[in-house]
Amino acid sequence: MTRHRAAWVVPIAGPPIRGGIVSIARDLIVGVGEDDGGAAEDLGSVAILPGLVNAHTHLELSWMRGQVPPGPSMPAWASALIARRRAVTPEPVEPIADAIVEARRSGTCLVGDVTNTLATYDPLLDSVLSAAVFQELIGFSAADPDAVVRAAAGRIAELTPVSWLRPSIVPHAPYSVSPALMKAIAGATRGMPLSVHLGESSQELQFLRDGTGEWRSLLEAVGAWNDAWIAPNCGPVEYIDRLGLVDEHLLAVHGVHFTDADLARLAGARATVVACPRSNRWTGAGTPPVERFYASGVSVAIGTDSLASVEDLNLFAEMAEVRRLAPSVPAGRILESATLAGARALGFASELGSIEPGKRAQLLAVRLPAACPDVEEYLLSGIEPGDVRWLDS
Ligand SMILES: [Zn+2]
């Protein structure tokens, strides 16, 4: 057994412990608490905290880093991304492994990774990063939704199964996935985490209201418009609730344009909202109402989104942006969002997300300044990878 003593231990499952001790044996946490005076390796002026959870990214888009400049509107940005993606085939896969290394270096132990191609699965197999691997389907005019889902399940069945990677099938968004395909996915994946881009742009609200606007134009431009589709004339959360997607397994990603009623419905279903504020600025989607997310009582997780729409995969930088947008939210709640809330939403809370006996010892030591009156607030100040190291277990 190894015992580590640190200036601060931040268990997430309880309040920070000054001069705390964490005990580890065979890669598992076996104890956490106050200094009992026993022998321990003194790590000095660091905070020990659980590895961070990036609840929304697309590792397969890592090759597009810096290639799609910030857009005037989210549909305009997305069409630039689609054009770039179609122009470069096959997509370079080497940057996926680099992005995994980058995520680890900045303290991430678990990701919710959205992939259309499953190209991220083998690089993840070669890494120690845990992942909910979301095979994302797109299809606004799919003729046989059940066959589309069966084909996706077949691709998952061919993957090498390992304990730290959990593949499942998810829909992209209300404007890119038909109601029938949404229902087919929900029906085939009951009980598994289901991630969907939701309430991201104002144009999505317009599209669901009356079927017009930039998303309609984009669907027509790419030949995917479906004449049989009738606009539901409701908000995004109500829409996917009607289709059977809103329950405790849902990750509603972005929510930039969620109303209080949307948030109340998600909170009532014990679903999770995933905030990705740096990406929302880049894509032109807007500023997520993070204070309202927390005030609604819904579970809030945090994601960086992909390197196509964010500078880096450093979740500490994303937390700093959440803090900037939500100055009245207690620091501990934001830290919980970037750890335990993400682990719960991704189905990994029994092994990751907090420092508790029985969980995996995927722990960080973050260097602290000489004077650190509020360790939780300090951890939201924009920690750089150079001040983060993984604790040997
Ligand atoms: Zn995304």
Residues whose N, C-alpha, C, O or C-beta is under 5 A from the ligand:
A	BS01	ZN	none
